[in-house]
């Protein structure tokens, strides 16, 4: 189920530790070179600043693309908008898989934005679709459906790619869900 093998993740962590040891002068250059020779993976990575920048721009591009498609095909109503969000979520998930498979990206920012964008679009699309169903108050139902679907989608992103912040997002979504139910105080 995991996209990255445990050996790849372990090797990347060990390489990061070896680099840190060299910077803090716990090991010298020759020792670092010997360690680094055994700690090579064929995944493309980037530094944290560029990763966060690419992540932010990726989410911005995803949002703009969904809005442009919605405006182009003249989406009106919550049912059509929810369907568009769910279709866009599937496209984002497929794009994340493609980027990782084709370009061998690992914590690069762009593939993270696609995966997280997919989870956010699932939450939004589910909430919009729940608003078109006949039942209790629309706002409560929409937020409850968005919270449950967002929690499941974020947990799936965590399980597939190992992004810890997605697990935190899943917990936040799950913790918001009970507050959307109109239950008596005793419950």
C-alpha positions as a LaTeX table, in Angstrom:
\begin{tabular}{lrrr}
\hline
Residue & $x$ (\AA) & $y$ (\AA) & $z$ (\AA) \\
\hline
Unk1 & 0.00 & 0.00 & 0.00 \\
Unk2 & 2.91 & 2.39 & 0.67 \\
Unk3 & 4.26 & 4.19 & $-2.37$ \\
Unk4 & 7.85 & 4.27 & $-1.10$ \\
Unk5 & 9.60 & 1.12 & 0.07 \\
Unk6 & 10.74 & 0.91 & 3.69 \\
Unk7 & 14.34 & 0.49 & 2.51 \\
Unk8 & 14.16 & 3.73 & 0.53 \\
Unk9 & 12.72 & 5.65 & 3.48 \\
Unk10 & 15.34 & 4.21 & 5.85 \\
Unk11 & 18.18 & 5.02 & 3.45 \\
Unk12 & 17.00 & 8.61 & 3.05 \\
Unk13 & 16.78 & 9.07 & 6.83 \\
Unk14 & 20.27 & 7.61 & 7.30 \\
Unk15 & 21.70 & 9.85 & 4.57 \\
Unk16 & 20.12 & 12.88 & 6.25 \\
Unk17 & 21.69 & 11.82 & 9.56 \\
Unk18 & 25.11 & 11.35 & 7.95 \\
Unk19 & 24.88 & 14.83 & 6.40 \\
Unk20 & 23.91 & 16.28 & 9.76 \\
Unk21 & 26.81 & 14.53 & 11.48 \\
Unk22 & 29.21 & 16.00 & 8.93 \\
Unk23 & 27.82 & 19.51 & 9.37 \\
Unk24 & 28.16 & 19.22 & 13.16 \\
Unk25 & 31.68 & 17.76 & 12.70 \\
Unk26 & 30.96 & 14.48 & 14.43 \\
Unk27 & 32.49 & 12.74 & 11.42 \\
Unk28 & 35.07 & 14.00 & 8.94 \\
Unk29 & 34.76 & 14.25 & 5.16 \\
Unk30 & 36.33 & 10.85 & 4.49 \\
Unk31 & 33.96 & 9.09 & 6.88 \\
Unk32 & 31.02 & 10.94 & 5.37 \\
Unk33 & 32.09 & 9.94 & 1.88 \\
Unk34 & 32.26 & 6.25 & 2.87 \\
Unk35 & 28.85 & 6.41 & 4.52 \\
Unk36 & 27.27 & 8.33 & 1.66 \\
Unk37 & 28.50 & 5.82 & $-0.91$ \\
Unk38 & 26.27 & 3.16 & 0.65 \\
Unk39 & 23.29 & 5.49 & 1.12 \\
Unk40 & 22.19 & 6.27 & $-2.41$ \\
Unk41 & 18.58 & 6.19 & $-3.65$ \\
Unk42 & 17.26 & 7.05 & $-7.09$ \\
Unk43 & 14.58 & 9.46 & $-5.78$ \\
Unk44 & 14.66 & 13.19 & $-6.49$ \\
Unk45 & 14.53 & 15.45 & $-3.44$ \\
Unk46 & 14.81 & 19.16 & $-2.76$ \\
Unk47 & 15.50 & 21.44 & 0.18 \\
Unk48 & 12.78 & 22.51 & 2.61 \\
Unk49 & 12.34 & 26.07 & 1.36 \\
Unk50 & 11.83 & 25.03 & $-2.26$ \\
Unk51 & 9.63 & 22.14 & $-1.13$ \\
Unk52 & 7.28 & 24.47 & 0.78 \\
Unk53 & 7.28 & 26.95 & $-2.11$ \\
Unk54 & 6.44 & 24.25 & $-4.66$ \\
Unk55 & 3.76 & 22.88 & $-2.32$ \\
Unk56 & 2.12 & 26.30 & $-1.98$ \\
Unk57 & 2.24 & 27.02 & $-5.70$ \\
Unk58 & 0.99 & 23.52 & $-6.46$ \\
Unk59 & $-2.08$ & 23.99 & $-4.27$ \\
Unk60 & $-2.66$ & 27.40 & $-5.83$ \\
Unk61 & $-2.47$ & 25.94 & $-9.34$ \\
Unk62 & $-4.86$ & 23.11 & $-8.41$ \\
Unk63 & $-7.40$ & 25.55 & $-6.96$ \\
Unk64 & $-7.11$ & 27.85 & $-9.97$ \\
Unk65 & $-7.49$ & 24.95 & $-12.39$ \\
Unk66 & $-10.62$ & 23.63 & $-10.67$ \\
Unk67 & $-12.09$ & 27.14 & $-10.58$ \\
Unk68 & $-11.25$ & 27.69 & $-14.26$ \\
Unk69 & $-12.85$ & 24.39 & $-15.29$ \\
Unk70 & $-15.89$ & 25.18 & $-13.18$ \\
Unk71 & $-16.23$ & 28.59 & $-14.77$ \\
Unk72 & $-15.59$ & 27.27 & $-18.28$ \\
Unk73 & $-18.24$ & 24.56 & $-18.15$ \\
Unk74 & $-20.56$ & 26.88 & $-16.20$ \\
Unk75 & $-20.99$ & 24.82 & $-13.05$ \\
Unk76 & $-24.00$ & 25.98 & $-11.06$ \\
Unk77 & $-25.42$ & 24.33 & $-7.99$ \\
Unk78 & $-23.84$ & 22.35 & $-5.21$ \\
Unk79 & $-24.39$ & 18.97 & $-6.88$ \\
Unk80 & $-22.43$ & 19.92 & $-10.01$ \\
Unk81 & $-19.72$ & 21.65 & $-7.99$ \\
Unk82 & $-19.38$ & 18.62 & $-5.70$ \\
Unk83 & $-19.08$ & 16.31 & $-8.67$ \\
Unk84 & $-16.44$ & 18.58 & $-10.22$ \\
Unk85 & $-14.48$ & 18.53 & $-6.96$ \\
Unk86 & $-14.57$ & 14.73 & $-6.76$ \\
Unk87 & $-13.49$ & 14.37 & $-10.40$ \\
Unk88 & $-10.68$ & 16.88 & $-9.79$ \\
Unk89 & $-9.66$ & 14.92 & $-6.68$ \\
Unk90 & $-9.31$ & 11.75 & $-8.75$ \\
Unk91 & $-7.25$ & 13.67 & $-11.31$ \\
Unk92 & $-4.99$ & 15.08 & $-8.56$ \\
Unk93 & $-4.44$ & 11.63 & $-7.07$ \\
Unk94 & $-3.59$ & 10.22 & $-10.50$ \\
Unk95 & $-1.21$ & 13.13 & $-11.13$ \\
Unk96 & 0.56 & 12.52 & $-7.81$ \\
Unk97 & 1.04 & 8.87 & $-8.73$ \\
Unk98 & 2.28 & 9.83 & $-12.19$ \\
Unk99 & 4.78 & 12.37 & $-10.86$ \\
Unk100 & 6.20 & 9.91 & $-8.37$ \\
Unk101 & 6.42 & 7.07 & $-10.89$ \\
Unk102 & 7.70 & 9.05 & $-13.87$ \\
Unk103 & 9.99 & 11.61 & $-12.23$ \\
Unk104 & 10.85 & 9.65 & $-9.05$ \\
Unk105 & 9.92 & 12.54 & $-6.74$ \\
Unk106 & 10.22 & 12.19 & $-2.97$ \\
Unk107 & 9.06 & 15.01 & $-0.69$ \\
Unk108 & 9.54 & 17.40 & $-3.60$ \\
Unk109 & 6.48 & 19.59 & $-2.99$ \\
Unk110 & 4.62 & 19.19 & $-6.27$ \\
Unk111 & 3.48 & 15.61 & $-5.69$ \\
Unk112 & 2.63 & 16.51 & $-2.10$ \\
Unk113 & 0.41 & 19.34 & $-3.32$ \\
Unk114 & $-1.40$ & 16.93 & $-5.65$ \\
Unk115 & $-1.99$ & 14.39 & $-2.88$ \\
Unk116 & $-3.11$ & 16.96 & $-0.32$ \\
Unk117 & $-5.18$ & 18.76 & $-2.95$ \\
Unk118 & $-6.95$ & 15.50 & $-3.68$ \\
Unk119 & $-7.83$ & 15.07 & 0.00 \\
Unk120 & $-9.10$ & 18.65 & 0.27 \\
Unk121 & $-11.14$ & 18.28 & $-2.90$ \\
Unk122 & $-12.70$ & 15.06 & $-1.58$ \\
Unk123 & $-13.70$ & 16.89 & 1.60 \\
Unk124 & $-15.12$ & 19.85 & $-0.29$ \\
Unk125 & $-16.88$ & 17.74 & $-2.91$ \\
Unk126 & $-18.46$ & 15.48 & $-0.31$ \\
Unk127 & $-19.69$ & 18.48 & 1.65 \\
Unk128 & $-21.19$ & 20.05 & $-1.46$ \\
Unk129 & $-22.89$ & 16.81 & $-2.48$ \\
Unk130 & $-24.27$ & 16.33 & 1.03 \\
Unk131 & $-25.89$ & 19.75 & 0.81 \\
Unk132 & $-28.06$ & 18.60 & $-2.08$ \\
Unk133 & $-29.54$ & 15.69 & $-0.09$ \\
Unk134 & $-32.87$ & 16.14 & 1.69 \\
Unk135 & $-32.52$ & 15.78 & 5.47 \\
Unk136 & $-31.68$ & 17.97 & 8.45 \\
Unk137 & $-30.09$ & 21.40 & 8.32 \\
Unk138 & $-27.96$ & 21.68 & 5.19 \\
Unk139 & $-25.02$ & 23.44 & 6.84 \\
Unk140 & $-24.60$ & 20.85 & 9.59 \\
Unk141 & $-24.92$ & 17.97 & 7.13 \\
Unk142 & $-22.40$ & 19.52 & 4.76 \\
Unk143 & $-19.81$ & 20.11 & 7.46 \\
Unk144 & $-20.30$ & 16.63 & 8.89 \\
Unk145 & $-19.89$ & 14.96 & 5.47 \\
Unk146 & $-16.88$ & 17.14 & 4.66 \\
Unk147 & $-15.26$ & 16.29 & 8.01 \\
Unk148 & $-15.75$ & 12.54 & 7.66 \\
Unk149 & $-14.70$ & 12.42 & 4.00 \\
Unk150 & $-11.74$ & 14.74 & 4.64 \\
Unk151 & $-10.59$ & 12.57 & 7.52 \\
Unk152 & $-10.75$ & 9.40 & 5.42 \\
Unk153 & $-9.01$ & 11.06 & 2.46 \\
Unk154 & $-6.24$ & 12.58 & 4.58 \\
Unk155 & $-5.66$ & 9.25 & 6.32 \\
Unk156 & $-5.42$ & 7.57 & 2.91 \\
Unk157 & $-2.80$ & 10.14 & 1.85 \\
Unk158 & $-0.86$ & 9.41 & 5.03 \\
Unk159 & $-1.00$ & 5.64 & 4.51 \\
Unk160 & $-0.02$ & 5.88 & 0.83 \\
Unk161 & 2.75 & 8.48 & 0.94 \\
Unk162 & 3.74 & 8.72 & 4.60 \\
Unk163 & 3.09 & 12.46 & 5.02 \\
Unk164 & 2.76 & 12.93 & 8.78 \\
Unk165 & 0.96 & 16.25 & 8.36 \\
Unk166 & $-1.78$ & 14.38 & 6.45 \\
Unk167 & $-2.30$ & 12.18 & 9.52 \\
Unk168 & $-2.61$ & 15.32 & 11.64 \\
Unk169 & $-5.13$ & 16.68 & 9.14 \\
Unk170 & $-7.10$ & 13.44 & 9.37 \\
Unk171 & $-7.24$ & 13.79 & 13.14 \\
Unk172 & $-8.38$ & 17.41 & 12.90 \\
Unk173 & $-11.12$ & 16.52 & 10.40 \\
Unk174 & $-12.24$ & 13.58 & 12.56 \\
Unk175 & $-12.33$ & 15.71 & 15.70 \\
Unk176 & $-14.52$ & 18.32 & 13.98 \\
Unk177 & $-17.15$ & 15.82 & 12.84 \\
Unk178 & $-19.00$ & 15.22 & 16.15 \\
Unk179 & $-19.55$ & 18.94 & 16.65 \\
Unk180 & $-21.65$ & 19.05 & 13.49 \\
Unk181 & $-24.27$ & 16.66 & 14.86 \\
Unk182 & $-27.28$ & 18.09 & 16.59 \\
Unk183 & $-27.26$ & 15.79 & 19.62 \\
Unk184 & $-28.67$ & 16.43 & 23.09 \\
Unk185 & $-26.18$ & 17.60 & 25.71 \\
Unk186 & $-26.39$ & 14.28 & 27.57 \\
Unk187 & $-25.02$ & 12.43 & 24.54 \\
\hline
\end{tabular}
